[in-house]
Amino acid sequence: MWTFNAEAGTSTAQGFGIWLLVFVALFIFNEFARRWKWAGFFSFFVLPSFLTILWFFFMKEQTYTDWFHLVKVYSATAGCIIFWAIRHIQKKDKKGYVRWRLANVKVALIFPAAILAINIIEAVTRDFQVGKIYWNNFSGPIEGEVVGVLGGPWNYMNAIAGILNTVTITGWFGIVIRKETETDKSRDMLWPDMLWFWIIAYDLWNFCYTYNCIPTHSWYAGLALLIAPTLCAFTLGKGAWLQHRAQTLAIWCMFAQTFPAFLDSGAYVVKSTYNPWIYNVVGAIALASNVAVFCYMVYKWVKTKRNPYTGEIFTDLNEYKAIKALAE
């Protein structure tokens, strides 16, 4: 699927080593940003403000300026800011009792699903675009992809998978805040109805998107950037996948904007083999997984009579109950 930069002397062991370093760094950063209120404020208010000045006034000839990269970095950061607000903004009385908090405002809970859906549709649009413009043609270097892309039916398969992934976002009005304990005071934003099968389908779709549309980035922005929040959601930060995904995506985009040479011209650049058979297999897996989740959602909808867009639909599952038990 990939080739390491042998011309720069990068061995396979070194390629895997730098991948592991990226993965660990993303995991650790997410833990830092989620554990403390001040850490989240620094990571998603202070840091991107400073970097914006750096990008547009001191690095405008080096950093990414295409619409997709700019939309991605700022939409991911905006998501982190909104999630931080939902987790932490509240009003207490003189005795310290909470009288009001943003997490209890139903309208505010629409934003996590909306931000997620917008990010997916951005990528779906790009998949359709690449498929149409570069159908069976290798693009060569283009803005946002220094090596190039190869369009084909895989773009359309994955675009459809992304649409299905958006349709199967359910239960956002059931978002709750994790209760504080002696070992975890993060107040994570838990989404009980967003369970492992949807997360895996998302990961497969998103990996296929990166492999289709930004293949030079897919080794890091595909694998490492998807596995890090998923691992956290299944272990230390159970039930808060979207929060972890937004935070790791935001810091990765900030890193990529600041150090584009790491992905595009450094010794650790990883390129696609541009094998149509591999593209088709990856696209088919992404599509099949999202079709399966869609069918399961419809099945639960019909069986339980619960509307997935006005309430929660997976409340009878043990995984849902385990996450709900963590809430305040």
N, C-alpha and C positions, 0 to 999 in steps of 0.2 A: 504493500500500500504506500509506503514512503521510502525515500532514499535520503541518507544523511549526507552532509556536505563533505564528501571525501576529498574534494579539491583543496579544502582548507585543512585537511588532516583530521577531520572529526571521525572517530571510530564509532562503531555501534554502541560500545560500552559507554563512551562519552555522551552519545546522544541520549541513551537511557538515563544516564546520571543527571544530565541537565533537566530532563523531564521530571525526574523524581524531586529535584531541587525546586522546580516551579510548583509542583503539586504540594509539597510540604509548606512552601512559602504561602500559597493560597490558603491552605488549611489553617495555618497559624494566624495569618492576618484576619481571617474570619472569626477565629476565636477571640482575638484581641478586640475587634470591632463590636462583637456582640456581648461581651462579658460586662462592660461598663458603659454607663450612659455617656460619660465624657469621652470615652474612646470612639464611640459612634459619632459623636459631634465632631471630633477632630477629623475622623476619616472621611466624612461625607459633607461637611460644611467647610472646614478650614482648608484641608488639603486640596480639594478640587478648585477652590477659589484661587489659591496660590498657583496651582498648575495652569489654570486658564490664562493667567497673566504671562506665564512662562511660554505657553504654546503660541499665543497670538502676537506677542511682542518680541520674543527672543528666539523662537524656534519655528517661525511660520514657514521657513524654507525647508525644514526637515520633517516636521510632523505631518500626520494625515490631515487632509483638508476636504476629502470627499464627503458627501452627505451621509453615507451610511456610517462611517466611523464616528463622525461628530454626533449624529443622532444617537448612536449606541452608547457612547460614553456619557452623554448628558441624560439620556432617558434612564440608564442604569443608576446613575447617581441620584436622579430625582426620585426613583423608586426607593432607594435607600433612605433618603430624607423623609419621605412619607411614612415608610415603615418605622423609622426611628420615632417619628411624631406619634404614630398610633401606639407604640410601646410605652412612651415616656411622658407624653403631655397629659397632665391631670391637675385637678385643683383640690387642695385639702383645706379643711377648716382649721381653726386655731388649736384644736385638740389633736390634729394629725390624721383625722379620718378623711378618706377620699370621698368628695362630694360629686365630682364630675371627672370624667376622663374621656379622651378622644376615642378610645377603643370601644366605648359603648355607643358611639354615634353610628348608626347603621349606614348613613350616606358615606362616611369615611371608609367603610369596609368595601365599597365598590372599587376604590382606587387600586388596591393590590391586584385584583383580577383584571382591571382595565389596563394597567401598566404591563402586566404579563402578556395580555392579548396583543397589545400594540407592538411589543418587542417581537412576538412570534410573527405577526403580520408583516413587519418590516423585513424579516428574513424570508418569508414566503414570497414577497414581492421581488426580492433579489433573485430567488431561485427561478421564478418565472422569467425574469429579465435575462438571466444568463442562458436559460434554456432556449429562449426565443432568438436572441442575438447570436449566440455561438453554437447553434445546433450542429453537431458533428464537425465543429471547427475549433481548433486551438486558438485562443485569443492572442497569445503572447502577452507581454507586460501591459497591464491596464491599471487605471487608478484604483488603489486599494488592494491589488494583488500583483506583486512585482514579477512573478513568474508567468502567471496566466491561468485561465480556466478552460475547461472543455465542456461544452453544452451537450445535452442529450435527453433522452426520456427520463433519466434519473432525476433531473431537475423537476419535472412535472410530477413524478411519483412523490417526491419529497415535499413539494409545495402542497399537494393534496393532503399528505400526512400532517403538515403544519396546520392546515385549515381544520382538520379533524381534531388535532391537539387543542386548538382554540375552542372548538365546540364543546369539548369534554371538560372544560374548566368548570367545576361545580362547587356549590356550598360556601361561597365567599362570605355570606352573612353569618356563618358559623365560626369565623375567625375569633380566636380568644388569645389571652395573654398568659404566658407561663408563670405559675406562682413561684415566688422566690423561696429558695431553700438555703441551707448552710453551704451547699456545694455549688449552687447555680443561682446567681442573682441577675441573670441576663434579661429577664422579662421578654423572652423570645415571642415573636408573633407566630402563634400556632395556627395551622390550618388543618383541622382534623379530617376534612373531607378530601383533602389532596393526599392520596395514598400511594403506596409504592408502585402500583401498576401504571398510574398516570405519570409518575416521575420517570420511570424507566422508559416509557414510550416517548416522553419529552426528550430524554437524553439521546435516544436513538435518532429521533428526528433532528435534533440540534447538531449532533455529530455529523449526520449526513449533510446538513446544510453547510457546515464548515468545510467538509471534504469537497463539496460541490463548488462552493463559491469563494472560499478563501483557503485553498488547499495548503498553501505555505504555512498557514497558521493552525491547521487542523490538529497537528501533533500536540500542540500546547493548548490552544483555545478550544479544541475539540475534546481531546481526552482528559488532560489535566484539569481544565476548567469545569468540566462536567462531573468528573468523579469526586473532586474535592467537596463541593456542597452536598452531593448525594451521600457521601460517606458520613459527613457531619449530621445530616438529617436522619440517618439510620443508627447513629451512635450517640454522641455527646449532645447534639441539638435536635433531638427527636421531634418530628412534627413541624419543624420550621424551615422546610426546604426552600420555599420561595425567598425568605429572608436571606438564607445562606447563598442562594444562587445570585441574588441581586448584589450582595456585598462582594462576593468573589468576582463577579462580572465587572463591577464598577472599578475595583482596584486593578484588575487585569487591563481594562480599557485605558485607565490612567497610565499604567506602565507602558502599554503599547504606544500610546500617543507620545510619551516622553522618550522612549527608547525604540523607535521603529526599526533601527538597524538590527536589533536582536532577532526580529522575525524575518527581515527582508534581505539582509546582506551579511550577517555575522557568521561566525564559524558554526553556529548551531542551527542554521536554517535547515528545515526539513521539507523536502519537496515530495509532491505526489508522483506516483508512477504513471498516472493518467491512463490507467487500464480500464476500458469501457466495461469489461466483465465485472470488475470490482465495483465500479460505480453503480451498475445495475443491481448487484447483490445487496449493497448497502442501502440503496434506495428502496428495494423491495422489502427488506427487513423493517425499515422505518415505517413504510406504508402499512405493512401487515400488522405491526404492533399497535399502531394507532387505530386501524380498523377494528382490531380486537377490543381495545378500550372503549371505542365508540359503541360497539355492539353490546358490551357489558353494561355501559351506562343506560342505554335504551332498555335493556332487559330489566335492570333494577328500577327504572322509571315506571315501566309497565307493571312490574310485579308489586312494587310498594305503593304506587300512586303518588310518590313524593316528587315534586317538581325540582329538578337539580338547579334551576336558575332563581328560584325564590326561597329555597331552603337547602337542607343537606340530604343527600341521598344514600350515603353508605353508613348510616348510624348503627346498623345492626352488626357491622363487622368488628372483629376483635381488635384489629389495628386502629380503627377509629376510636374505640373505647379506651385503648391504651394512651392515645394522644390526648383525648379529652380529659383523662384523669390527671394530666400534668397541669391543667389550667387552674387559674384562680377560682 
